[in-house]
């Protein structure tokens, strides 16, 4: 059995596996001989590749990680947004994979464009489950992780398809809309008490980057749970290797390079290292180009063969073990290097331009505190996402607001300050601005009267010291967007 790109499929080849559309209906059955009409039909459905049976690959066995019926059920329940049944599918995925210990991830997913979101969710669930086992998580935590993976993109079902499948760079408004999908997913789950808080948090935060540059809250790696860090890696890997209307998919080795290059920036290095021990860079049955000019298919990649697999040449059917020192002079070449680099450069340029447009608008945060250490701590937490102004007294804050037409979008106010405390400063600022600037109190004072005074002033929120950075970020996000968040 071998994996053939749809543009390389030819009449007379025999299909190895059933192909299904987004409704779970069989498009073409396994064992069927491909015809020109069948191949055209598969192109129209958007299938990127197929598995075929032929003489040269007859001894290459590639097994599915989970039963096809379970995969189809997962896709259908995601499409229907049936949260309870999705959670049940997650348990079945874990029950199917966990007893196997180590499973083969050679089988590439066969899906069409129109069911990307549903198939992607199942793929990420399988990858997350396998990685959770590799990280020696408990069975309960693996179930949490797998459930979060199935649920993580539910919010995309509320975004118009013309935005989801747009063949080109998104506009500022479209990109901003796409970035709301983690919060949208969370909103669909937050009132379901059968779903663990660990799952809800992972769904909400699965686009957070390790260096704090992600969204929606800009959390750093040590502020993210292991569920978030694992889900992020698996989500990006499957997105990279998937063909979409607006891009070709990366091959697994290229996606692995991307993950390794983004360690410490987007991803937790330890999670990526464990992931790459479990996911083959050259899946069995895939075609590769060798440095000696021959084309070959991968026969085996287990154990020490992850980087240098055993391959079989297509011309004479000779098996070559690339890990054997006698064959060290033979390497696997990147596929269509020039075209790939040109595409990657263009895509990266478009991505940077899209992000640049969105990031051009930064909210302004004023922090008022008489303690320099408190000011600098808050600046370190917030400056990567917001424009931060630091002031050392309540009087300075009142004067700044009165004299500047360009005012802050939110004020973080200490209470216990000399001369003019935070409560009086807030009252005066409210008079000057007609209560148009939300004020979030951040203070060590937690007595009942102080809290009641803050409510009387109409404070947007109150955080008591000591606090975690995630609390500050979450409250600012809630206040600025008027949304409920974790």
URSULDA-V483492 format. One record per run of one state. SS is the DSSP state (~ for helix, > for strand, _ for the rest). FROM is the first residue (numbers start at 1). TO is the last residue. Records with the same first field share a line. If there is no record, write none. Layout:
SS->FROM-TO ; FROM-TO
//
This chain:
_->1-1 ; 9-13 ; 16-18 ; 21-25 ; 29-32 ; 34-35 ; 46-48 ; 54-54 ; 58-67 ; 81-82 ; 101-112 ; 135-138 ; 152-153 ; 159-160 ; 165-171 ; 179-180 ; 190-196 ; 206-210 ; 212-219 ; 224-225 ; 242-243 ; 245-246 ; 248-251 ; 262-262 ; 264-266 ; 268-268 ; 279-286 ; 291-294 ; 301-302 ; 306-309 ; 314-318 ; 322-324 ; 328-331 ; 334-336 ; 360-363 ; 369-371 ; 383-386 ; 392-393 ; 404-409 ; 414-421 ; 434-437 ; 444-447 ; 458-460 ; 465-468 ; 482-486
>->2-5 ; 14-15 ; 19-20 ; 26-28 ; 33-33 ; 49-53 ; 211-211 ; 220-220 ; 244-244 ; 247-247 ; 263-263 ; 267-267 ; 287-290 ; 295-300 ; 310-313 ; 319-321 ; 332-333 ; 364-368 ; 387-391 ; 410-413 ; 438-443 ; 461-464
~->6-8 ; 36-45 ; 55-57 ; 68-80 ; 83-100 ; 113-134 ; 139-151 ; 154-158 ; 161-164 ; 172-178 ; 181-189 ; 197-205 ; 221-223 ; 226-241 ; 252-261 ; 269-278 ; 303-305 ; 325-327 ; 337-359 ; 372-382 ; 394-403 ; 422-433 ; 448-457 ; 469-481
//
